[in-house]
């Protein structure tokens, strides 16, 4: 019997930067243990630094290794442009805000 939920949303609510990375890493790790689909909610996130980008990529790779997937939602237009410039939009689903 599979007790894993259909999906788990991890809402950040503030910028994804080095000073908050450890907390976000734990939240993503916990979500991955509960489901095969993690949705990272970026509502309220205006800035992502290199540590934050690294965290998103690592979480995505971890989900793939476990047979799951990760998506991003409530992505601001400026962050969407960043993800597109880095071609990360080709690796996981990104839902933008209007």
N, C-alpha and C positions, 0 to 999 in steps of 0.2 A: 504494500500500500504506500502511495506517495503522499506525504504530508506537506509537500512544498506548495506554496500559494501560486496563483497564476502569474501575478506580477507584484513587484514591490516598488513603491515610489520613494525616492530619497530626495527630500526637499532641502535645498541648501539655504536659501533666504539671504545669504550675504556672499561677498566675493570669494572666489575660489583661489586663494593665494597661500603662499607657504605657511603663514602663521596659523592657518586653519586646516591645513592639509591632513594632519594626524587625525583630527576628529572626523573629517570627511572619509578618510580611508577606513576607519573603523565602521562608520555607518554603511559604507558600500560593501565592506566585507560581511557585515551582518545580514544585509539584504541578499547578497549572493548565496548565503547559506540557506535562505528561506525560499528562494524562487529561481526559476530559469530565465526570468526576464526582469531586469532592473531598469527603471526609468529614473533618470537623473533630472530633477526639476530645477531649472535655473532661473525661476522667477525671482526677481530682485537682484540677480547677479549682474554686475556691470563690468567687472574686471576678472580676468583669469590670467595668472602669471605662468611662467614656464613650469613651475612645480604643479600647478593646477592642471595644466595640459598633460603633463606626465601622468598625473593621477587618473585622469579620464582615460588616457590610452591604456594604462596598466589595468584599470578596471574592465575595460572592454576586452582586452586580451584574456584576462582571467575568466570572464564570462564565456568567451568562446572556447577556452580549454575545457570548461565544464559542460559544454554543449548548450550553453545559453546565449543570451544576447543582451545588449544594452542599448537604450535609446535616450535621447535628450529632448526635453520639452521646455516650453516657455523660454526659448533662446532669443535674446534681443537681436535686432538687426546688426548691431556692431559685432556681437559675438558670432553671429552667423557668418559674417564676412571673414572673421578670423578662422573659423573652422573650414570654410571653403578655401581660403588661401593656403591652409595647411593640408588640404585635401582630406580632412577627417570626415567630411560629409559623405565621402565615398565608402566609409567603413561602418557607419551606423546611422540609424534614422535620427533626423533632427527636425523637430517641430518648432517653428518660429512664432513669435508673437507679432501682431500687427500694430 
